[in-house]
Amino acid sequence: MIDLLINNWSVDLSDEGISILFQRQRTDYTNPTIVRNSFTKTIKLPGTKRNNSIFSNIWKLDKYISEGFVDFVPSKREPFLLLKDGNLVEQGYVKLNNIVWNSNNDSYTYEVTLYGELGNLL
């Protein structure tokens, strides 16, 4: 099971979850100084009640539904932890790229990019 924590809050993932693909060579582990940024992943998170609350608190979202857009600060970065079965897989910072309003089911989808920093910690 994969869990994503943004600023220590557990977020709801989409039904597809997050696929984690790592392509590293043996030398990446024996010489950690060559790892610059071990992970970058853009994902979509559903606009659940929990996610809406988290994202509203972090990015101070001003929602203008009637005007068809949502305003936020795209340069704001927040820490994240990515866990698989309770074990740390990656950590770093997350940036909110876009918020998509779906008028068919009256909900949001959050597009975020995760930037890993485990390689920099080594």
Buried (B, 14 or more C-beta within 10 A) or exposed (E): EEBBBBBEBEBBBEEEEBEEEEEEEEEBEEEBEEBEEBBEBEBBBBBBEEBBEBBEEBBEBEBEEEEEEBEBEEEEEBEBBBBEEEEEBBBBBBBBBEBEBEEEEEBBBBBBBBBBBBBEEE
